[in-house]
């Protein structure tokens, strides 16, 4: 199904349910946890996970999202600021959703950098893990990414060149780009030897074997007891989806629903999917 058709269908069903995105009055008996969605690097709340958000609304979930990590003078690219700065903003938004909805727990769904923040925020922002139930991370650069091998070039001349790349990225206004690379500050902090998944939280990581942005692809997985790590292709072998496409892929959306509903063995019809880096 073409994304525009999915959008129209989801919008129609959402209207029928009387729900709206970021509607703090939304309540769902079947899915009581509000779902906060976190977009990827360079994206915004109204693109990247917007189709998934509408689809979840059509399934009866109450969903919430806002752009994080964007500069005031240029709100069209989010996630550029430092991971810590964005994490603080995300934590404030989670607290707002929790307070305004009166929900006991919040579920988090993130893509790319947003998936990294799905892991990072509950671990490091005070009081957030107590508000969170399920976390679904789509293609997170958990242990850093070479960004299609770009960082491999940086290491050709040793640490000096890696530091030079970081300085350039900071100068260009994207400290997050540096922090998510190999040996990046945020990656090092997340993997500090202490558990990533906090007590009372559950985590599902979804990744594609054909992801060309978060490389190597296995960097996404979190190897801790109780974590469910899923390759898209283990469920849907013919799905050629890549990194960007994971946000728009109906098979991925169904895997997200399975994680949110705690029904990992629920069967669904796999579609071909869409390739994309």
VONU-878944 format. One record per residue: x, y, z of N, C-alpha, C in turn; residue in three letters. Coordinates in steps of 0.1 Angstrom, whole numbers, padded with zeros to 4 digits, always signed. Layout:
VONU-878944
XYZXYZXYZALA;...
//
This chain:
VONU-878944
+0008-0012+0000+0000+0000+0000+0009+0012+0000UNK;+0006+0022-0008+0014+0034-0009+0012+0042+0004UNK;+0023+0049+0009+0022+0057+0021+0011+0067+0021UNK;+0008+0073+0010-0003+0083+0010-0017+0076+0012UNK;-0018+0064+0008-0031+0056+0010-0032+0053+0025UNK;-0020+0048+0031-0020+0045+0045-0023+0058+0053UNK;-0018+0069+0049-0020+0081+0057-0035+0085+0056UNK;-0041+0084+0044-0055+0087+0043-0064+0078+0051UNK;-0061+0065+0051-0068+0055+0058-0067+0057+0073UNK;-0055+0060+0077-0053+0062+0092-0060+0074+0096UNK;-0059+0085+0088-0065+0097+0092-0080+0096+0093UNK;-0086+0088+0084-0101+0086+0085-0105+0078+0097UNK;-0097+0067+0100-0100+0059+0112-0098+0067+0125UNK;-0087+0076+0125-0085+0084+0136-0096+0093+0139UNK;-0102+0099+0128-0113+0108+0130-0125+0100+0135UNK;-0127+0088+0130-0138+0080+0135-0137+0077+0150UNK;-0125+0074+0155-0123+0071+0169-0124+0084+0177UNK;-0123+0096+0171-0124+0108+0179-0111+0112+0185UNK;-0100+0105+0182-0087+0108+0187-0079+0117+0177UNK;-0069+0124+0182-0060+0132+0174-0046+0130+0179UNK;-0036+0132+0171-0023+0132+0175-0020+0143+0185UNK;-0013+0140+0196-0010+0150+0207-0023+0155+0214UNK;-0033+0146+0214-0045+0150+0221-0045+0144+0235UNK;-0043+0154+0245-0041+0149+0259-0054+0144+0265UNK;-0065+0146+0258-0078+0140+0263-0080+0126+0258UNK;-0071+0121+0249-0072+0107+0244-0071+0097+0255UNK;-0080+0087+0255-0079+0076+0265-0082+0063+0257UNK;-0075+0053+0260-0077+0040+0253-0078+0029+0263UNK;-0089+0022+0263-0091+0011+0272-0082-0001+0268UNK;-0081-0004+0255-0073-0015+0250-0058-0012+0251UNK;-0054+0001+0250-0040+0004+0250-0038+0016+0260UNK;-0038+0014+0273-0038+0025+0283-0026+0033+0283UNK;-0014+0027+0279-0002+0035+0279-0001+0045+0268UNK;+0000+0058+0270+0003+0067+0259+0016+0063+0253UNK;+0017+0065+0240+0030+0062+0232+0036+0075+0228UNK;+0049+0077+0232+0057+0088+0228+0066+0084+0217UNK;+0066+0090+0206+0074+0086+0194+0085+0096+0193UNK;+0098+0091+0190+0110+0100+0189+0116+0098+0175UNK;+0116+0109+0168+0121+0109+0154+0136+0107+0153UNK;+0141+0105+0141+0156+0103+0139+0163+0116+0137UNK;+0176+0115+0135+0185+0126+0132+0181+0134+0120UNK;+0180+0147+0121+0177+0155+0109+0162+0155+0106UNK;+0154+0149+0114+0139+0148+0111+0132+0157+0121UNK;+0118+0156+0120+0110+0163+0129+0098+0154+0133UNK;+0090+0159+0143+0079+0150+0147+0068+0148+0136UNK;+0068+0157+0127+0057+0156+0116+0062+0149+0104UNK;+0075+0144+0104+0079+0135+0094+0089+0125+0100UNK;+0091+0114+0093+0099+0103+0098+0089+0092+0105UNK;+0084+0094+0117+0075+0085+0123+0061+0089+0122UNK;+0058+0099+0114+0044+0104+0114+0034+0094+0108UNK;+0038+0086+0098+0029+0076+0093+0027+0065+0103UNK;+0037+0061+0110+0036+0051+0120+0027+0056+0131UNK;+0028+0069+0135+0020+0075+0145+0005+0075+0141UNK;+0002+0078+0129-0012+0078+0125-0017+0063+0124UNK;-0009+0054+0120-0013+0040+0120-0016+0035+0134UNK;-0007+0038+0143-0010+0034+0157-0023+0041+0162UNK;-0025+0053+0158-0038+0059+0162-0050+0051+0157UNK;-0049+0047+0144-0059+0039+0138-0061+0026+0145UNK;-0051+0021+0152-0052+0008+0160-0057+0011+0174UNK;-0060+0024+0177-0066+0027+0190-0056+0031+0201UNK;-0043+0034+0197-0034+0040+0207-0035+0055+0207UNK;-0031+0060+0219-0030+0075+0220-0015+0078+0219UNK;-0012+0086+0209+0002+0089+0205+0006+0103+0206UNK;+0019+0106+0209+0024+0119+0212+0038+0120+0206UNK;+0041+0132+0201+0054+0135+0196+0057+0150+0195UNK;+0069+0153+0196+0074+0167+0194+0088+0167+0188UNK;+0092+0177+0182+0105+0178+0176+0115+0181+0187UNK;+0126+0174+0188+0136+0177+0198+0149+0180+0191UNK;+0158+0187+0198+0172+0189+0193+0173+0198+0180UNK;+0163+0207+0178+0163+0216+0167+0168+0230+0172UNK;+0174+0238+0163+0178+0251+0167+0166+0261+0165UNK;+0165+0271+0174+0154+0280+0174+0152+0286+0160UNK;+0162+0290+0154+0161+0297+0141+0159+0288+0129UNK;+0160+0275+0132+0158+0266+0120+0152+0253+0126UNK;+0138+0253+0127+0131+0242+0133+0129+0230+0124UNK;+0134+0231+0112+0131+0220+0102+0140+0208+0103UNK;+0150+0209+0111+0159+0197+0112+0161+0195+0127UNK;+0156+0184+0132+0157+0181+0146+0168+0171+0149UNK;+0171+0169+0162+0181+0160+0166+0195+0164+0164UNK;+0198+0176+0161+0211+0181+0158+0219+0184+0171UNK;+0213+0189+0181+0219+0193+0193+0225+0181+0200UNK;+0233+0184+0210+0240+0173+0218+0230+0163+0223UNK;+0234+0151+0224+0225+0140+0230+0219+0144+0243UNK;+0228+0149+0252+0224+0153+0265+0213+0164+0265UNK;+0215+0174+0257+0206+0185+0256+0192+0180+0251UNK;+0192+0172+0241+0180+0166+0235+0173+0157+0246UNK;+0181+0149+0253+0176+0140+0263+0168+0148+0273UNK;+0173+0159+0278+0167+0167+0288+0153+0172+0283UNK;+0153+0176+0270+0140+0181+0264+0130+0169+0263UNK;+0135+0158+0259+0126+0146+0257+0121+0142+0271UNK;+0129+0142+0281+0125+0139+0295+0114+0148+0299UNK;+0115+0161+0296+0105+0171+0300+0092+0168+0293UNK;+0093+0164+0280+0081+0161+0273+0074+0148+0278UNK;+0082+0138+0282+0076+0126+0288+0069+0129+0301UNK;+0075+0138+0309+0068+0142+0321+0055+0149+0318UNK;+0055+0158+0308+0043+0165+0304+0032+0155+0300UNK;+0035+0146+0291+0025+0136+0287+0020+0128+0298UNK;+0029+0124+0307+0025+0117+0319+0015+0125+0328UNK;+0018+0137+0330+0010+0146+0338-0003+0149+0332UNK;-0003+0152+0319-0015+0157+0312-0025+0146+0310UNK;-0020+0134+0307-0029+0122+0304-0033+0115+0317UNK;-0026+0117+0328-0029+0109+0340-0026+0095+0339UNK;-0018+0091+0329-0015+0076+0327-0005+0072+0338UNK;-0006+0059+0341+0004+0053+0350+0017+0052+0344UNK;+0018+0047+0332+0030+0044+0325+0030+0050+0310UNK;+0042+0052+0305+0044+0057+0291+0052+0047+0283UNK;+0048+0044+0271+0056+0036+0262+0064+0045+0252UNK;+0076+0041+0249+0085+0049+0240+0087+0041+0227UNK;+0086+0048+0216+0090+0042+0203+0099+0052+0196UNK;+0111+0048+0192+0121+0057+0185+0127+0050+0173UNK;+0131+0059+0164+0138+0055+0152+0151+0062+0151UNK;+0162+0054+0148+0175+0059+0146+0180+0067+0158UNK;+0183+0080+0157+0187+0087+0169+0176+0087+0180UNK;+0164+0087+0175+0153+0086+0185+0152+0073+0192UNK;+0157+0062+0185+0158+0049+0192+0169+0049+0202UNK;+0180+0056+0199+0191+0057+0208+0186+0065+0221UNK;+0178+0076+0218+0173+0083+0230+0163+0075+0238UNK;+0156+0066+0231+0147+0057+0238+0154+0048+0249UNK;+0167+0045+0246+0175+0038+0255+0182+0048+0265UNK;+0186+0059+0260+0194+0069+0268+0186+0076+0279UNK;+0175+0081+0275+0167+0090+0284+0163+0083+0297UNK;+0157+0071+0296+0153+0064+0309+0165+0061+0318UNK;+0177+0059+0311+0189+0055+0319+0195+0067+0327UNK;+0194+0079+0320+0202+0090+0326+0193+0102+0331UNK;+0181+0103+0327+0173+0114+0331+0165+0110+0344UNK;+0166+0118+0354+0161+0115+0367+0146+0112+0367UNK;+0141+0101+0372+0127+0098+0374+0120+0093+0361UNK;+0127+0093+0350+0120+0089+0338+0117+0074+0337UNK;+0127+0066+0341+0125+0051+0341+0113+0047+0349UNK;+0110+0054+0359+0098+0050+0367+0085+0053+0360UNK;+0085+0062+0350+0073+0066+0342+0072+0057+0330UNK;+0082+0049+0326+0083+0042+0313+0079+0027+0316UNK;+0072+0021+0307+0069+0007+0307+0077+0000+0295UNK;+0072+0001+0283+0078-0006+0272+0086+0004+0263UNK;+0098+0000+0258+0106+0007+0249+0108-0001+0237UNK;+0105+0006+0225+0107-0001+0212+0117+0008+0204UNK;+0129+0002+0201+0139+0010+0195+0142+0004+0181UNK;+0139+0012+0170+0140+0008+0157+0154+0014+0151UNK;+0163+0004+0149+0176+0008+0143+0184+0018+0152UNK;+0185+0016+0165+0193+0025+0172+0208+0023+0170UNK;+0217+0033+0170+0231+0032+0169+0237+0029+0183UNK;+0232+0019+0189+0235+0016+0204+0250+0017+0207UNK;+0258+0011+0199+0272+0011+0202+0280+0019+0191UNK;+0273+0029+0185+0279+0038+0176+0277+0033+0162UNK;+0277+0042+0152+0276+0038+0138+0287+0045+0130UNK;+0291+0038+0120+0301+0044+0111+0295+0052+0100UNK;+0281+0054+0100+0274+0062+0090+0278+0058+0076UNK;+0275+0046+0071+0278+0041+0058+0293+0041+0056UNK;+0300+0039+0067+0315+0037+0065+0323+0050+0066UNK;+0316+0062+0067+0323+0074+0067+0333+0075+0078UNK;+0329+0070+0090+0339+0071+0101+0351+0062+0099UNK;+0349+0051+0091+0361+0043+0088+0372+0051+0082UNK;+0368+0060+0073+0377+0069+0067+0384+0078+0077UNK;+0377+0082+0087+0383+0091+0097+0394+0084+0105UNK;+0393+0071+0106+0403+0063+0114+0415+0059+0106UNK;+0415+0062+0093+0426+0058+0085+0439+0064+0090UNK;+0438+0076+0096+0450+0083+0100+0451+0084+0115UNK;+0443+0076+0122+0444+0075+0136+0435+0084+0144UNK;+0437+0085+0157+0428+0093+0165+0427+0108+0161UNK;+0438+0113+0156+0438+0127+0153+0427+0130+0142UNK;+0426+0122+0132+0416+0124+0122+0402+0122+0128UNK;+0400+0113+0137+0387+0111+0143+0383+0124+0151UNK;+0393+0129+0158+0390+0142+0166+0387+0153+0156UNK;+0394+0153+0145+0391+0164+0135+0377+0163+0129UNK;+0373+0151+0127+0359+0149+0122+0349+0154+0132UNK;+0351+0151+0145+0343+0156+0155+0342+0171+0156UNK;+0353+0177+0155+0354+0192+0155+0346+0198+0144UNK;+0347+0192+0132+0340+0197+0120+0325+0196+0123UNK;+0320+0184+0128+0306+0182+0130+0301+0192+0141UNK;+0309+0194+0151+0304+0204+0161+0303+0218+0155UNK;+0313+0221+0147+0313+0235+0140+0301+0236+0131UNK;+0297+0225+0125+0285+0226+0116+0272+0225+0123UNK;+0273+0225+0136+0260+0225+0144+0254+0212+0146UNK;+0261+0201+0145+0256+0187+0147+0264+0179+0157UNK;+0265+0184+0170+0272+0176+0179+0267+0162+0181UNK;+0254+0160+0178+0249+0146+0179+0255+0137+0169UNK;+0258+0142+0157+0264+0134+0147+0278+0128+0152UNK;+0285+0137+0159+0298+0132+0165+0296+0122+0176UNK;+0286+0125+0185+0284+0117+0197+0279+0103+0194UNK;+0273+0101+0182+0267+0088+0178+0277+0080+0169UNK;+0288+0086+0166+0299+0079+0159+0306+0069+0168UNK;+0315+0061+0162+0323+0052+0170+0331+0060+0181UNK;+0331+0055+0193+0338+0062+0204+0332+0076+0207UNK;+0320+0078+0202+0313+0091+0205+0310+0092+0220UNK;+0309+0104+0225+0307+0106+0239+0294+0100+0244UNK;+0283+0101+0237+0270+0096+0241+0271+0080+0241UNK;+0277+0075+0230+0278+0060+0229+0286+0055+0241UNK;+0297+0061+0244+0306+0057+0255+0298+0057+0268UNK;+0290+0068+0270+0282+0069+0282+0272+0058+0283UNK;+0264+0056+0272+0254+0046+0272+0259+0032+0276UNK;+0271+0029+0270+0278+0016+0272+0288+0017+0283UNK;+0285+0022+0294+0294+0024+0305+0296+0012+0314UNK;+0291+0001+0310+0292-0011+0318+0280-0014+0328UNK;+0272-0004+0329+0260-0005+0337+0248-0009+0328UNK;+0238-0016+0333+0227-0020+0324+0221-0008+0317UNK;+0217-0010+0304+0210+0000+0296+0195+0000+0300UNK;+0190-0012+0301+0175-0013+0305+0174-0012+0320UNK;+0166-0003+0324+0164+0000+0338+0153-0009+0344UNK;+0153-0011+0357+0143-0019+0364+0129-0014+0361UNK;+0120-0024+0357+0106-0020+0354+0104-0017+0340UNK;+0114-0016+0332+0113-0013+0318+0115-0025+0309UNK;+0109-0027+0298+0111-0037+0288+0115-0032+0275UNK;+0124-0039+0268+0130-0033+0256+0129-0043+0244UNK;+0124-0038+0233+0125-0046+0220+0133-0037+0210UNK;+0143-0043+0204+0151-0037+0194+0148-0043+0181UNK;+0144-0035+0171+0141-0039+0157+0151-0034+0148UNK;+0157-0042+0140+0168-0038+0130+0166-0046+0117UNK;+0172-0040+0107+0172-0046+0093+0186-0050+0090UNK;+0187-0062+0084+0200-0067+0080+0205-0059+0068UNK;+0196-0051+0062+0200-0043+0050+0201-0028+0053UNK;+0202-0025+0066+0204-0011+0069+0218-0006+0065UNK;+0218+0005+0057+0231+0010+0052+0235+0023+0059UNK;+0227+0027+0069+0231+0039+0077+0237+0036+0091UNK;+0230+0028+0098+0235+0023+0111+0244+0011+0108UNK;+0256+0013+0107+0266+0002+0103+0277+0001+0113UNK;+0281-0011+0116+0275-0024+0112+0261-0026+0118UNK;+0253-0033+0111+0239-0034+0115+0237-0040+0129UNK;+0246-0049+0133+0245-0056+0146+0247-0046+0158UNK;+0252-0034+0155+0255-0025+0166+0242-0021+0173UNK;+0231-0023+0167+0218-0019+0173+0214-0027+0185UNK;+0217-0040+0185+0212-0049+0195+0218-0047+0209UNK;+0209-0048+0219+0213-0047+0233+0213-0061+0239UNK;+0225-0065+0243+0227-0079+0248+0226-0080+0263UNK;+0213-0079+0268+0210-0080+0282+0198-0089+0284UNK;+0198-0095+0296+0187-0104+0299+0173-0097+0297UNK;+0164-0105+0290+0151-0100+0289+0148-0091+0277UNK;+0159-0087+0270+0158-0078+0258+0154-0087+0246UNK;+0145-0082+0238+0141-0089+0226+0147-0082+0214UNK;+0157-0088+0207+0163-0083+0196+0158-0090+0183UNK;+0153-0082+0174+0146-0088+0162+0151-0082+0149UNK;+0155-0091+0140+0158-0087+0126+0144-0087+0119UNK;+0142-0077+0111+0130-0076+0103+0129-0088+0094UNK;+0140-0092+0089+0140-0103+0079+0138-0117+0085UNK;+0139-0118+0098+0136-0131+0105+0121-0134+0105UNK;+0113-0123+0105+0099-0124+0104+0094-0123+0090UNK;+0100-0114+0082+0096-0111+0068+0108-0112+0059UNK;+0112-0124+0055+0125-0127+0048+0127-0119+0035UNK;+0116-0115+0029+0116-0109+0016+0116-0093+0017UNK;+0116-0088+0029+0115-0074+0031+0129-0068+0029UNK;+0131-0059+0018+0144-0053+0016+0147-0040+0023UNK;+0139-0037+0033+0139-0024+0039+0152-0020+0045UNK;+0156-0007+0043+0168-0002+0048+0165+0008+0059UNK;+0175+0016+0062+0174+0025+0074+0162+0035+0074UNK;+0162+0043+0064+0151+0053+0063+0137+0046+0061UNK;+0137+0035+0053+0125+0028+0050+0119+0022+0063UNK;+0127+0019+0073+0121+0013+0085+0110+0021+0091UNK;+0111+0034+0090+0101+0043+0096+0088+0042+0089UNK;+0088+0037+0076+0076+0037+0068+0071+0023+0064UNK;+0077+0013+0070+0075-0001+0066+0064-0007+0074UNK;+0053-0012+0067+0042-0018+0075+0046-0031+0083UNK;+0056-0038+0078+0061-0049+0085+0067-0045+0098UNK;+0075-0034+0098+0081-0029+0110+0070-0024+0119UNK;+0060-0017+0114+0049-0012+0122+0043-0024+0130UNK;+0041-0035+0123+0035-0046+0130+0044-0052+0141UNK;+0057-0052+0138+0066-0056+0149+0065-0047+0161UNK;+0064-0034+0158+0062-0024+0169+0050-0027+0177UNK;+0039-0029+0170+0026-0032+0176+0028-0045+0185UNK;+0034-0055+0180+0036-0067+0188+0044-0064+0201UNK;+0054-0055+0200+0062-0052+0211+0053-0044+0221UNK;+0045-0034+0216+0037-0026+0225+0026-0035+0232UNK;+0021-0045+0225+0011-0053+0230+0016-0065+0238UNK;+0029-0067+0238+0036-0078+0244+0030-0091+0238UNK;+0029-0091+0225+0024-0103+0217+0035-0106+0206UNK;+0047-0110+0210+0058-0112+0200+0055-0122+0190UNK;+0046-0132+0193+0043-0143+0184+0031-0141+0175UNK;+0025-0129+0176+0013-0126+0168+0017-0126+0153UNK;+0010-0133+0145+0013-0134+0131+0006-0123+0123UNK;+0013-0119+0113+0007-0109+0103+0012-0112+0089UNK;+0005-0106+0080+0009-0109+0066+0020-0099+0062UNK;+0032-0105+0058+0043-0097+0054+0041-0092+0040UNK;+0044-0079+0039+0044-0072+0025+0058-0071+0021UNK;+0060-0068+0008+0074-0068+0002+0082-0057+0009UNK;+0076-0046+0013+0084-0035+0020+0090-0027+0009UNK;+0097-0016+0014+0103-0007+0005+0118-0005+0009UNK;+0127-0007-0001+0141-0005+0002+0144+0009+0005UNK;+0155+0012+0011+0159+0026+0014+0170+0025+0024UNK;+0180+0034+0022+0191+0034+0031+0187+0039+0045UNK;
//
